[in-house]
Amino acid sequence: MEIMTSQNNKIVENWLLFTAFMVFAMAVIGAITRLSESGLSMVEWRPLIGALPPLSENEWERVFALYQQTPEYQKKNFGMELSEFKTIFFWEWFHRLWGRLIGVIYALPLLYFWVRGQIPQGYKLKLLIGLILGGLQGIMGWYMVKSGLVDRPSVSHLRLATHLSLAFIIYGYLLWIAFDLRSSGKQDISFCLKRHGWTTLFLVGVTIIWGAFVAGLDAGLVYNSWPKMGVHWIPPELTNLTNLIQDPVSVQFFHRWIAIVAMIAVVAYAWRIKSPALGFVVLIQVGLGISTLITQVWLPLAALHQAGAFIVVGLLIHSLNKYKYR
């Protein structure tokens, strides 16, 4: 009986880890979609039949005509050819398709495990919460897209940050449950060290939110120098706290320096728990961020930077999960 329980736990754990990987890949695809300015190419939300791309020339003409009515086309891409539209349409379609695949990969095995009685005791509600979070993410994605279809040629950076934050929450939540299912016992840790870890995760989270603000406001295209912003250490645009959320220059300033604070916290935490991998990855992540800025948001670097954030969060979640208070 104990062997059977252990096997069930392992199967459910692997399923959750695979789903978390799918969320990770989704975030990278989302970064490419955003940075290639493809996110507003699909102006319809068709959760069921929208999985298929246009299959005829008439259908392509129809969806292109819908796009031509949007602020993005009229203010930024006026005169775009159908062939160019197909390129940006692909990334948004692929992004949404991947989201649907995540839903299927999560919901169908969950139903199977439920019917078969293979869900470990105490985990049914936790797994249902994961399903609800996934549904909310789909709704949040469309709510974000809608903000760029009315009177502005881009999505709300606040909604973009919420969308990305929810992706990190889902990713971390799935990893936490998966790590909980492992049979190995948790290691003792002092309260001080545990608090250090959670504070570090909070700082990384704040950095990620402001990174979404940077992406949403195209703030990575201003002051492409490091460590100074032009000739200034503190940009003249930084005049009040409101600017830290609304002004592109101020948003970039806060993101770059909260990232340094978070890096110091991560490196110190990694040293205390003896995790060279965590310390190394966060240094690479900061290097990717600086390189992305200097290259004026070169898409491959920017996508790697997004991936790096998820890897840092994943390593932090793993370290926090395997310890218990002493």
C-alpha positions in Angstrom: 0.0 0.0 0.0 2.8 2.4 0.9 4.6 1.6 -2.4 1.4 2.3 -4.3 1.0 5.6 -2.6 4.6 6.6 -3.4 4.0 5.7 -7.0 0.9 7.8 -7.2 2.7 10.7 -5.6 5.5 10.4 -8.1 3.1 10.4 -11.1 1.2 13.4 -9.8 4.4 15.2 -9.0 5.8 14.6 -12.6 2.5 15.8 -14.1 2.7 19.0 -12.0 6.3 19.6 -12.9 5.5 19.1 -16.6 2.6 21.6 -16.4 4.9 24.1 -14.6 7.4 23.7 -17.5 4.5 24.4 -19.9 3.8 27.6 -18.0 7.5 28.5 -18.2 7.5 28.0 -22.0 4.2 30.0 -22.2 5.9 32.9 -20.5 8.8 32.9 -23.0 6.3 32.7 -25.9 4.4 35.6 -24.3 7.6 37.6 -24.1 8.2 37.1 -27.8 4.6 37.9 -28.6 4.8 41.2 -26.6 8.3 42.3 -27.9 7.4 41.5 -31.5 4.3 43.7 -31.0 2.1 40.7 -32.0 -0.3 40.7 -29.0 -3.0 42.8 -30.6 -3.2 41.0 -33.9 -6.1 38.8 -32.8 -9.1 41.0 -31.9 -11.5 38.2 -31.3 -11.7 36.0 -28.2 -13.0 32.6 -29.3 -12.0 30.2 -26.5 -13.4 27.1 -28.2 -13.1 27.5 -32.0 -10.3 30.0 -31.9 -7.7 27.2 -31.6 -7.6 27.0 -35.4 -5.8 29.7 -37.5 -7.5 31.1 -40.6 -7.7 28.2 -43.1 -8.7 30.2 -46.2 -7.8 33.4 -48.0 -11.2 34.8 -47.3 -10.8 34.1 -43.6 -7.4 35.8 -43.6 -8.9 38.8 -45.2 -11.7 38.9 -42.6 -9.4 38.8 -39.6 -7.0 41.3 -41.3 -10.0 43.7 -41.8 -10.8 43.4 -38.1 -7.2 44.3 -37.2 -7.3 47.3 -39.6 -10.0 48.8 -37.3 -7.7 48.7 -34.3 -5.7 51.7 -32.9 -2.5 49.7 -33.4 -3.0 49.4 -37.1 -4.3 53.0 -37.6 -1.6 54.6 -35.4 1.5 52.4 -35.8 1.1 49.9 -38.6 -1.0 51.7 -41.2 -0.3 50.3 -44.6 0.8 46.9 -43.3 0.5 44.1 -45.9 -1.4 40.9 -45.3 1.9 38.9 -45.4 3.3 41.0 -42.6 0.1 40.7 -40.6 0.3 36.9 -40.9 3.7 37.0 -39.1 2.4 38.9 -36.0 -0.8 36.9 -36.1 1.2 33.7 -35.7 2.8 34.6 -32.4 -0.5 35.7 -30.8 -2.3 32.6 -32.1 0.6 30.4 -30.9 0.5 32.1 -27.5 -3.2 31.4 -27.1 -2.9 27.9 -28.5 -0.2 27.1 -25.9 -2.5 28.4 -23.2 -5.2 26.0 -24.3 -2.7 23.1 -24.3 -1.8 23.9 -20.7 -5.5 23.8 -19.8 -5.9 20.4 -21.5 -2.7 19.0 -20.0 -3.8 20.1 -16.5 -7.6 19.4 -16.6 -7.7 16.0 -18.3 -5.1 14.3 -16.0 -6.7 16.0 -13.0 -10.1 14.4 -14.0 -8.4 11.0 -14.6 -6.6 11.0 -11.2 -9.8 12.1 -9.5 -11.9 9.3 -10.9 -9.2 6.8 -10.3 -8.7 7.9 -6.7 -5.0 8.6 -7.4 -4.9 12.1 -5.9 -3.0 12.1 -2.6 -4.9 12.8 0.5 -5.3 16.5 1.2 -4.5 17.6 -2.3 -7.9 17.7 -4.1 -8.7 21.3 -3.1 -5.1 22.4 -3.9 -5.3 21.0 -7.4 -8.7 22.5 -8.0 -7.3 25.9 -7.0 -4.6 25.4 -9.7 -7.4 24.8 -12.2 -9.2 28.0 -11.1 -6.0 30.0 -11.4 -5.5 28.8 -14.9 -9.0 29.9 -15.9 -8.5 33.3 -14.3 -5.3 33.6 -16.3 -7.1 33.1 -19.6 -9.7 35.7 -18.6 -6.9 38.1 -17.5 -5.1 37.7 -20.8 -8.2 38.7 -22.8 -8.9 41.6 -20.4 -5.3 42.8 -21.1 -5.7 42.6 -24.8 -9.0 44.5 -24.7 -7.1 47.5 -23.3 -5.3 47.9 -26.6 -8.3 47.6 -28.8 -10.3 50.7 -27.9 -8.3 54.0 -28.1 -4.7 53.2 -27.6 -2.2 51.2 -29.8 -0.8 49.1 -26.9 -2.1 47.2 -23.9 -2.2 48.6 -20.4 1.1 48.1 -18.7 -0.8 47.6 -15.4 -2.8 44.8 -16.9 0.3 43.3 -18.5 2.0 43.3 -15.1 -1.1 41.5 -13.6 -1.1 39.0 -16.4 2.6 38.2 -15.9 2.4 38.2 -12.1 -0.4 35.6 -12.3 1.8 33.5 -14.6 4.5 33.5 -11.9 1.9 32.7 -9.2 0.6 29.7 -11.1 4.2 28.5 -11.9 5.3 28.8 -8.3 2.1 27.2 -7.0 2.5 24.2 -9.2 6.1 23.8 -8.3 5.3 24.1 -4.6 2.7 21.3 -4.7 5.0 19.1 -6.8 7.9 19.6 -4.3 5.5 18.9 -1.4 4.7 15.4 -2.9 8.3 14.3 -2.7 8.9 11.6 -0.1 12.1 13.0 1.3 11.8 14.8 4.6 12.3 18.6 4.9 15.6 19.9 6.3 15.7 22.1 9.4 16.3 25.8 9.0 16.4 28.7 11.3 13.5 31.2 11.2 16.0 34.0 10.3 17.1 32.1 7.2 13.6 31.2 6.2 12.6 34.9 6.5 15.6 35.8 4.4 14.4 33.5 1.7 10.8 34.8 1.6 12.1 38.4 1.7 14.3 37.6 -1.3 11.4 36.1 -3.2 9.4 39.2 -2.5 12.1 41.4 -3.8 12.4 39.3 -6.9 8.6 39.5 -7.3 8.7 43.3 -7.2 11.5 43.3 -9.8 9.4 41.2 -12.1 6.4 43.5 -11.7 8.5 46.5 -12.7 10.0 44.5 -15.5 6.5 44.1 -16.9 6.0 47.8 -16.5 9.2 48.3 -18.5 7.9 46.0 -21.3 4.4 47.6 -21.3 5.7 51.2 -21.5 8.6 50.3 -23.9 10.8 51.8 -21.2 13.7 49.6 -22.4 14.1 51.8 -25.4 15.1 54.9 -23.4 18.5 55.5 -21.7 20.2 52.5 -23.2 23.3 52.8 -21.1 24.6 51.3 -17.9 25.2 52.0 -15.0 24.2 55.7 -15.6 21.1 56.8 -17.5 22.8 59.0 -20.0 24.9 61.4 -17.9 22.7 61.0 -14.8 22.7 58.5 -11.9 19.2 59.7 -11.1 17.2 60.8 -14.2 15.5 64.3 -14.1 12.2 62.7 -15.0 12.1 61.1 -11.5 10.2 63.9 -9.8 7.5 62.1 -7.7 6.5 58.6 -6.7 3.7 58.4 -9.2 6.3 58.5 -12.0 7.6 55.1 -10.7 4.5 53.5 -12.2 3.6 55.8 -15.1 6.7 57.4 -16.5 8.9 55.1 -18.7 12.2 56.6 -17.6 11.3 56.4 -13.9 10.0 52.9 -14.3 13.3 51.8 -15.9 15.3 53.5 -13.2 13.4 51.7 -10.4 13.5 48.3 -12.3 17.3 48.5 -12.8 18.0 49.3 -9.1 15.5 47.1 -7.4 17.0 44.3 -9.6 20.4 45.0 -8.1 18.9 45.0 -4.5 17.2 41.7 -5.4 20.4 40.3 -6.8 22.3 41.1 -3.6 19.6 39.4 -1.5 19.6 36.3 -3.7 23.4 36.0 -3.7 23.5 36.4 0.1 20.7 33.8 0.5 22.4 31.4 -2.0 25.6 31.7 0.0 23.8 31.0 3.3 22.1 27.8 2.0 25.1 26.7 0.0 23.4 26.9 -3.5 26.0 27.9 -6.1 23.3 27.3 -8.8 21.0 29.9 -7.4 23.8 32.5 -7.1 25.1 31.8 -10.6 21.7 32.0 -12.2 20.8 35.3 -10.7 24.2 36.8 -11.8 23.5 35.6 -15.3 20.0 37.1 -15.1 21.3 40.5 -14.2 23.8 40.3 -17.0 20.9 39.4 -19.4 19.0 42.4 -18.1 21.9 44.8 -18.7 22.6 43.3 -22.1 18.9 43.6 -23.1 19.0 47.3 -22.1 22.2 48.1 -24.0 21.0 46.3 -27.2 17.8 48.3 -27.1 15.7 45.2 -26.3 17.1 42.7 -28.8 14.4 40.1 -28.8 16.5 36.9 -28.2 18.1 38.5 -25.1 14.8 39.8 -23.8 13.2 36.4 -24.2 16.2 34.8 -22.3 15.8 37.5 -19.6 12.2 36.5 -19.1 13.2 32.8 -18.9 15.9 33.7 -16.4 13.3 35.3 -14.1 11.3 32.1 -14.0 14.4 30.0 -13.3 15.4 32.2 -10.4 11.9 32.0 -9.0 11.8 28.2 -9.5 15.1 27.8 -7.6 13.9 30.0 -4.8 10.6 28.1 -4.5 12.5 24.8 -4.4 14.8 26.0 -1.6 12.0 27.4 0.5 9.9 24.3 0.1 12.6 21.8 1.2 13.2 23.6 4.6 11.1 23.7 7.8 11.4 25.9 10.8 13.7 24.8 13.5 
